[in-house]
Amino acid sequence: MGDVEKDKKSFVQECAQCPAVGKGGKHKTGPDLHGLFGQNTGQAPGFSYLDATKNKGIAWGEETPMENLENPKKHIPGTKLIFACIRKTGEKRVDSIASKKP
């Protein structure tokens, strides 16, 4: 799934101002995404989530980031995420998620 090298460019261009990535990354407007896969929604320690996100009750897996980036307010009604950095489906969104997998 996706190309990790392309991920770097896509992520910097489209998303880097919001979430951090990398072990020990500091939260920005969005939470640090390091270790995202396998975590439940709204569980990054130290990030302030709305109850809607904390209570969604799903684990981030292969498809959940794609669904969330396509339409965050539909995926998690009541979320703080108001701008989906990569709305269009396809290679660019897949590449942006590629290196976030374990």
Salt bridges, closest charged atoms under 4 A:
GLU5 OE2 - LYS8 NZ 3.39
ASP7 OD1 - LYS100 NZ 3.04
GLU14 OE2 - LYS92 NZ 2.64
ASP51 OD1 - LYS54 NZ 3.49
GLU62 OE1 - LYS101 NZ 3.04
GLU67 OE1 - HIS75 NE2 3.37
GLU70 OE1 - ARG93 NH1 3.90
GLU91 OE2 - LYS6 NZ 2.41
